[in-house]
Amino acid sequence: MSATRRRRSLADEVYDQLRRMIVMLELRPGEILVEKELCERFSVSRTPLREAVLRLAENGLVTVAPQHGTFVAGIDARAVRQAHFLRSNLEIPVIRQLCAVPAIDLAEPRGLLVRQRLAENDFISFMPLDDRFHQSLFALAGMGELWGLIHSRKAHLDRVRFLQGPQDGKVPTLIEEHQGILDAVARSDAQGAETVLRKHIAGAVLYMEELLLLRPDLFAATE
């Protein structure tokens, strides 16, 4: 592997790890990123780290302030609303399309639902299973690339989900909504599936609107 490709690979790895830490709120809004500490943590030189931080800044996850440092950005409420809009306008037609498929094979999302029930008390384990559940529905419709588009735009939405997830009863509610979606698809009930899905994906953005009033310190200063 050439030095350039290796550096890019390292930058990708660091980006993925920092993005995960920001989304999962291991790194909180306003927290400073110390270059030396991060280089030591990830066992990389400054160049791939700086490339990763630049990508994070381009995606609105960190703020680079010359002479002051690099900080974890506040949650961007506009980005959350836009991700919700994107998801609503892509996932609802996908679900309605699945309802039109006779005798559709739902083995994969059903298997993921079983695994979600096992992870009911561990939101960190549940979260990727939640994403994989929805990804599997897109794949069944032959539109897997569209889930990739949603994933690329939902980092701020996921930060809200991680704030909301530990609430008592939240994960069981999400699981039952997943069950409701599958049940409606299995009986070819497009309207029923859409109703459950709309409620399901609206939860995080509604919670965010409450947080804007209760915890404005978590959000970008523009809000």
C-alpha positions as CSV (number, residue, x, y, z in Angstrom):
1,M,0.0,0.0,0.0
2,S,1.4,3.4,-0.9
3,A,2.0,6.0,1.8
4,T,-0.8,8.2,0.4
5,R,-3.3,5.4,0.5
6,R,-2.2,4.3,4.0
7,R,-2.6,7.9,5.3
8,R,-6.0,8.1,3.8
9,S,-7.0,4.7,5.3
10,L,-5.8,5.9,8.7
11,A,-7.7,9.2,8.3
12,D,-10.9,7.2,7.5
13,E,-10.4,5.1,10.6
14,V,-9.9,8.1,12.8
15,Y,-12.8,9.9,11.2
16,D,-15.1,6.9,11.8
17,Q,-14.0,6.6,15.5
18,L,-14.4,10.3,16.2
19,R,-17.7,10.4,14.4
20,R,-19.0,7.5,16.5
21,M,-17.7,9.1,19.7
22,I,-19.5,12.4,18.9
23,V,-22.7,10.7,17.8
24,M,-22.7,8.5,21.0
25,L,-22.0,11.6,23.1
26,E,-18.7,10.2,24.4
27,L,-17.5,13.6,23.2
28,R,-20.0,16.2,24.3
29,P,-20.9,19.5,22.6
30,G,-18.3,22.1,23.5
31,E,-15.6,19.6,24.4
32,I,-12.2,20.6,23.1
33,L,-10.3,18.1,21.0
34,V,-6.6,18.1,21.9
35,E,-4.5,17.1,19.0
36,K,-1.6,15.5,20.9
37,E,-4.0,13.4,23.1
38,L,-5.9,12.2,20.1
39,C,-2.8,11.3,18.2
40,E,-1.7,9.2,21.2
41,R,-5.1,7.6,21.6
42,F,-5.4,6.5,18.0
43,S,-1.7,5.9,17.5
44,V,-1.5,8.1,14.4
45,S,0.5,11.1,13.3
46,R,-0.9,14.6,13.0
47,T,-1.6,14.4,9.2
48,P,-4.3,11.7,9.2
49,L,-5.8,13.2,12.4
50,R,-6.0,16.6,10.8
51,E,-7.6,15.1,7.7
52,A,-10.2,13.4,9.8
53,V,-11.0,16.6,11.8
54,L,-11.4,18.5,8.5
55,R,-14.0,16.0,7.4
56,L,-15.8,16.3,10.7
57,A,-15.8,20.1,10.3
58,E,-17.2,19.7,6.8
59,N,-20.0,17.6,8.3
60,G,-20.7,20.1,11.0
61,L,-19.6,17.8,13.8
62,V,-16.7,19.9,15.0
63,T,-15.8,23.6,15.0
64,V,-12.3,24.8,14.2
65,A,-11.6,28.1,15.8
66,P,-8.2,29.5,14.8
67,Q,-6.0,30.5,17.8
68,H,-8.6,28.8,20.1
69,G,-8.8,25.2,19.2
70,T,-11.1,22.5,17.8
71,F,-14.4,21.9,19.6
72,V,-17.2,19.4,19.3
73,A,-20.0,21.3,17.7
74,G,-23.4,21.6,19.2
75,I,-26.2,19.6,17.8
76,D,-27.5,21.3,14.6
77,A,-31.3,21.4,14.9
78,R,-31.7,22.3,11.2
79,A,-29.7,19.3,10.2
80,V,-31.9,17.1,12.5
81,R,-35.0,18.5,10.8
82,Q,-33.5,18.0,7.4
83,A,-32.5,14.4,8.1
84,H,-36.1,13.7,9.4
85,F,-37.5,15.3,6.2
86,L,-35.2,13.2,4.0
87,R,-35.9,10.0,5.9
88,S,-39.7,10.6,5.8
89,N,-39.7,11.2,2.1
90,L,-37.6,8.2,1.3
91,E,-38.6,5.5,3.8
92,I,-42.4,5.9,3.6
93,P,-42.5,5.2,-0.2
94,V,-40.1,2.3,0.4
95,I,-42.5,0.8,3.0
96,R,-45.5,1.3,0.8
97,Q,-43.7,-0.4,-2.1
98,L,-42.9,-3.4,0.2
99,C,-46.6,-3.7,1.0
100,A,-47.3,-4.3,-2.7
101,V,-45.0,-7.3,-2.9
102,P,-47.0,-10.5,-2.6
103,A,-45.7,-13.1,0.0
104,I,-42.7,-10.9,0.8
105,D,-39.9,-12.6,2.6
106,L,-39.3,-10.7,5.9
107,A,-36.9,-13.2,7.4
108,E,-34.0,-10.7,7.8
109,P,-35.9,-7.9,9.5
110,R,-37.7,-10.4,11.7
111,G,-34.3,-11.9,12.7
112,L,-33.0,-8.4,13.6
113,L,-36.2,-7.8,15.6
114,V,-35.4,-10.9,17.7
115,R,-31.9,-9.5,18.3
116,Q,-33.3,-6.1,19.3
117,R,-35.4,-7.8,22.0
118,L,-32.3,-9.4,23.4
119,A,-30.6,-5.9,23.4
120,E,-33.6,-4.2,25.0
121,N,-31.7,-3.1,28.1
122,D,-28.5,-2.0,26.2
123,F,-29.2,1.0,24.0
124,I,-25.6,1.1,22.7
125,S,-26.1,-2.4,21.3
126,F,-29.6,-1.7,20.2
127,M,-28.8,1.3,18.1
128,P,-26.9,-0.4,15.3
129,L,-29.6,-3.1,15.2
130,D,-32.2,-0.4,14.8
131,D,-30.3,1.0,11.8
132,R,-29.8,-2.5,10.3
133,F,-33.5,-3.1,10.6
134,H,-34.4,-0.1,8.5
135,Q,-31.5,-0.8,6.1
136,S,-32.9,-4.3,5.6
137,L,-36.2,-2.8,4.5
138,F,-34.5,-0.6,1.9
139,A,-32.5,-3.6,0.7
140,L,-35.7,-5.7,0.3
141,A,-37.1,-2.9,-1.9
142,G,-33.9,-2.9,-4.0
143,M,-33.1,0.6,-2.8
144,G,-30.2,-0.1,-0.4
145,E,-28.2,2.9,-1.8
146,L,-30.9,5.2,-0.5
147,W,-30.2,4.1,3.0
148,G,-26.6,5.0,2.5
149,L,-27.8,8.5,1.6
150,I,-29.8,8.8,4.8
151,H,-26.9,7.5,6.9
152,S,-24.6,10.1,5.5
153,R,-27.0,12.9,6.6
154,K,-28.2,11.7,10.0
155,A,-25.3,12.2,12.4
156,H,-27.0,15.1,14.2
157,L,-30.2,13.1,14.3
158,D,-28.4,10.2,15.8
159,R,-27.0,12.4,18.6
160,V,-30.6,13.2,19.6
161,R,-31.4,9.6,19.5
162,F,-28.6,8.8,21.9
163,L,-29.9,11.5,24.3
164,Q,-33.4,10.1,24.0
165,G,-32.7,6.3,24.0
166,P,-31.9,5.7,27.7
167,Q,-35.3,7.0,28.8
168,D,-37.4,4.3,30.5
169,G,-39.6,2.5,28.1
170,K,-38.2,4.0,25.0
171,V,-36.5,1.0,23.5
172,P,-39.4,-1.4,24.1
173,T,-41.6,1.2,22.3
174,L,-39.3,1.3,19.3
175,I,-39.2,-2.5,19.2
176,E,-43.0,-2.7,19.2
177,E,-43.2,-0.1,16.4
178,H,-40.8,-2.2,14.4
179,Q,-43.1,-5.1,15.0
180,G,-46.1,-3.0,13.9
181,I,-44.3,-2.1,10.7
182,L,-43.5,-5.7,9.8
183,D,-47.0,-6.9,10.7
184,A,-48.5,-4.2,8.4
185,V,-46.2,-5.1,5.6
186,A,-46.9,-8.8,6.0
187,R,-50.7,-8.1,5.5
188,S,-50.1,-5.7,2.7
189,D,-51.5,-2.8,4.7
190,A,-49.7,0.2,3.2
191,Q,-51.7,2.8,5.2
192,G,-51.1,0.9,8.4
193,A,-47.4,0.6,7.8
194,E,-47.1,4.3,6.9
195,T,-49.0,5.3,10.1
196,V,-46.7,3.4,12.4
197,L,-43.6,4.5,10.5
198,R,-44.5,8.2,10.6
199,K,-44.9,8.0,14.4
200,H,-41.7,5.9,14.7
201,I,-39.4,8.3,12.8
202,A,-41.0,11.5,14.2
203,G,-40.1,10.6,17.8
204,A,-36.5,11.9,17.8
205,V,-37.3,15.2,16.1
206,L,-40.2,15.9,18.5
207,Y,-37.9,15.1,21.4
208,M,-35.3,17.5,20.0
209,E,-37.8,20.4,20.0
210,E,-38.3,19.8,23.7
211,L,-34.6,19.7,24.3
212,L,-34.1,23.0,22.5
213,L,-36.1,24.6,25.3
214,L,-34.7,22.5,28.2
215,R,-31.0,22.1,27.2
216,P,-30.1,24.9,24.8
217,D,-26.4,24.3,25.8
218,L,-26.4,21.1,23.7
219,F,-27.2,22.9,20.5
220,A,-25.3,25.0,17.9
221,A,-25.4,28.7,18.7
222,T,-27.4,29.5,15.6
223,E,-30.5,27.9,17.1
